[in-house]
Amino acid sequence: MTSRTEPYPSGAPAWVDMMTTDRQVTTDFYGGLFGWEFEVGEADTGFYTMALVHGKPVAGFGEMPADVLFPVVWTTFLASDDLDESLRLLVTKGGKVLVPVFDTGGPGRGAVAVDPTGAAFGLWEAGTHIGAHLAGEPGSVAWHELATRDLSAAVDFYGAVFDLTLETVPDLPYTRLHVDGHAVGGAFGMGADIPEEIPSHWMAYFAVEDAEATVARARDLGGIPVGTLAESKLGRFATLGDPLGATFKVIQQPPSSRG
């Protein structure tokens, strides 16, 4: 478990949130799945809900405007020390801005972009809201991972925009993304075995105590398991879909990695 009170370094995943079409359905599902408590505040577009673990924010929900027909997805936000400069670099390296800079006042400034391989992500310049205050604790995010159709182009892009250090995993289409010597996320190249209709995307892994029990609970709450439980050196994990279609992963980490 990692507890944080200072802003994340540039390039590190700092926050995850979604724009939901039904706040009640979303809070009922994730509250039941992870035991989250919620804190609701007003925003320019309606209400913004903070999901809390032990009273500390770990994720958020905004309300999708009625005239917007975007799919409901989780969005990973990467920290930026200078949002305007990050967006300038992003465009010069082949990315595109999807949602222009939005200024929330004291909490901070953000934007949403897409990388050259088609994966959407957010950028966040922290004010009073640094992002997630917990990581690795059950109910909080344990890992962020990019799945891409062009691994080389993707890691070159993020490395250039955020000055990340890249670590190639031998014999695997996988690269770890490092900031200040610490792995903050990963990227893997999707092969021909993954259906072509699945685009490049970022995925959040939420830590859980028992992956099998969490999958069963998600099904009871109206979620949809995608595939079966898988095993890795980092733990047992599964892909789930919530009742509104947003996908995410849950991971049961080995006891030695939980802190």
Buried (B, 14 or more C-beta within 10 A) or exposed (E): BEBBEEBBBBBBBBBBBBBBBBBEBBBBBBBBBBEBBBEEEEBEEEEBBBBBBEEBBBBBBBBBEEEEEEEBBBBBBBBBBEBEEBBEBBEEBBBEBEBEBEEBEEBBBBBBBBBBBBBBBBBBBBBEBBBBBBBBBBBBBBBBBBBBBBBEBBBBBBBBBBEBBEEEEEEEBBBBBBBEEEEBBBBBBBEEEEEEEEBBBBBBBBBBEEBEEBBEBBEEBBBEBEEEBEEEEBBBBBBBBBBBEBBBBBBBBEEEBBE
